Amino acid sequence: MVPHSFDQDDLFARRCIWVNGPVIVGAGPSGLAVGAGLKEQGVPFIILERANCIASLWQKRTYDRLKLHLPKQFCQLPNFPFPEDFPEYPTKNQFINYLESYAQHFDISPQFNETVHSAKYDETFGLWRVKTIVSTSNSNPAAAEVEYICRWLVVATGENAETVVPEFEGLEEFGGNVMHACDYKSGAAYRGKQVLVVGCGNSGMEVSLDLCNHNASPSMVVRSSVHVLPREICGKSTFALAVLLMKWLPLWLADKILLILAWLIFGNLEKYGLRRPSLGPLELKNISGKTPVLDIGALQKIRSGEIKVVPGIKRFSHGRVELVDGQNLEIDSVILATGYRSNVPSWLKENEFFSREGIPKNSFPNGWKGKGGLYAVGFTRRGLSGASLDAIGVSQDIAKSWKEETKQKRKSVAARHRRCISHF
């Protein structure tokens, strides 16, 4: 007899696999880092990835000119430094090559083209049921369904799994090209065009700069206050300086020093339409996760008028946009640099550990472990260094539990699901 918590029709309709270790969802830097830690501990695992490659955000949804915004020593994954000949700020392609080398070094082979559509904890057995849809070839369009049963589940899909696309009045009447920044590659296609860039974070600033460099005319929508800091101060990384200041000084004083240095370098940015938030950049990052912009040249273009800063959008019409201050601009294209969000609520059937926004409720450094073998990596709002710290903690914690559970116990659990085929 099948226990009540298992749906008989559902159970026998799909292929079922017992995983003698954790299931990791996501093959980005976070998932790879957890996999590497588990490999070193001798713990078996599988990584499920909906795309056809590792680090799909980097490979498929970033613009050509992108470089790491922080020095490489703050972006390397555990136990695998960047090559010495890499520049301080590696390019997009260099970082992708680094991640591929990382996966090869630790012999990590994710299962690609497999999308998790639900993951639920079965309290009767103390196990996770992870249901996926496997994309098949064009010659066989029918999708295969698989169910994995495991003791541990690692959510490594990150904070940037889905695009955020706001609704704007009249956008359907605009008639021109509209795309999210994830689909933007280069400004070459926009030469001589009037382009509205919606958003003033690092992506919005850098896309606007790239458009300028390809002789387009960008107008950048700045709807709220924003911190803009130089990427380097006196030839040294601003981020490294911030880390040093936070080590020895209270947060408010570190913020005060950074803002004074930024003012000495940039002057007053309000006259260019860039208002600073009332909270300092480090405090704001700590509270809301909002990252300050690290300038790599966009401010110079703003000062010269090559990038025009405009207020919020009221409505679109055919070939035009009306702004909240009454301005009307003729535009050819719209690029939405409006950010990303977690997709965890769409598939994880759990509401204690993750918030409705798909972020762990407990803040860093306590947001990596939930109940029932549930873990999260890459949600710290502290970039790659925060994800690496979480990955180390998660892999060590799972390895400890895995080693404590006897092989006989694992076999007895697997025997309860005789339909399942062992993955290892």
Salt bridges, closest charged atoms under 4 A:
ASP10 OD1 - ARG14 NH2 2.74
ASP10 OD2 - ARG129 NH2 3.39
ASP10 OD2 - LYS131 NZ 2.52
ASP107 OD2 - LYS39 NZ 3.74
GLU145 OE1 - ARG14 NH1 3.41
GLU147 OE2 - ARG129 NE 2.53
GLU162 OE2 - ARG50 NH1 2.91
GLU169 OE2 - ARG315 NE 3.45
GLU206 OE2 - ARG65 NE 3.35
GLU206 OE1 - HIS69 NE2 3.09
ASP210 OD1 - HIS214 ND1 3.64
GLU306 OE1 - LYS301 NZ 3.52
GLU322 OE2 - LYS314 NZ 3.77
GLU322 OE1 - ARG315 NH1 2.76
GLU330 OE2 - ARG320 NH1 3.15
GLU352 OE1 - LYS371 NZ 3.45
ASP397 OD2 - LYS369 NZ 2.96
GLU405 OE2 - ARG151 NE 3.04
